[in-house]
Amino acid sequence: MEKYRIIRDDGIVECPAVSFVATNLRAKRVPWFYMPYTVPEHGKFYHHTLNGVYEIRDAWFYTHSLLQGWGNEKTTDHQILMAIKSLGVVPEFDTHRLTRAQANCVHKTETAQITPPHRDFDKPGCVYIYYVNDSDGDTILFDQDGNVEVKVTPEAGHLLRIDSGQWHCQTTPVRTDRRMVINLNFEQI
């Protein structure tokens, strides 16, 4: 399995689904919940050069569960997931078990902050990070030695596919108002 792949929307993926997802997540009817980000035991796993650029600390964000009500076509959650599925670039919808789907929103901070590097889960599978909006809050991927492999800047409608065991973190935006992403976790069956 490849470690990561950036799926870019270069006009091929362009469809009403991208606008549908962004519009619905910004709608007042979508319930957002405050979620503190607690530093895990692995919180000191980061590349040493990040110290001079980012403040390593706990972050807080808002989250909205998309897996809730899965299978009920009348819920907004299901409609958003089906909109992402309609993009046709996530084959795991049909070959893996979707174990978690949630939208995350991190607001602008005065100085760039970095969340603790982490892995989403240890079982074989993959994670998709769907970027809802353009933002300067990068996703940073690390190798097993803690070296930065790549920084991905969010672009609306793009997807980042990573292995479930890939170490990664996010930075807070400092130029844009918010960084909105949808995390989809798929487990191999």
C-alpha positions, 0 to 999 in steps of 0.5 A: 500500500502506498504511504500517501497520495494527493488527489488533485481536483484539476477539473476532472473531479469538479462536480456539484458535490464539492459545492454541496459539501462546503455549503452544507458544512457552513449551514446553521443546521449542522451541529458543531461540537467543541473538541479539545485535542489532548497531547497523546503519549507520542506527543513529542514525536516531531522533527526538530526543525519544527520547533523554530517555526511552530508552537507545539501545543494542544489545540482545540477545534470543532467537530461534526460527526458524519457517520452518525445516521449512516444509512438514513438517506434523509440526514445531512450527514449521509448526504455529505458522505454520498456527495464525497463518494460521488466524486469517484476517487475513494475506492475504499467506500466499496472495498473497506469498512468506514470506521469513522467520518467526521468534519473538523474545523480549526479557526485562525490563530495569531501565530502558527501552531502545530498539533501533536503528530499522531496516527489515526489508528494502528489497524491496516487501512487508510485515511482520507483527508478531504479539504473543504476549503482553501487554507494555509493550515498545512497537513504535515506527514512524517517518516518513522524517524520523525523527519518531515516527508511532505507538507500539504496545503489544503485546496478545496475539493482535493483529497490526501490519502495516507496509510492508517499508520502514517504519522501526521499533524496539522497546523493552524491557519494564520491567513485564512479564517478557518481550516475545514477538513473531512476525515474518513477512516477505512479499515481493511476487511 
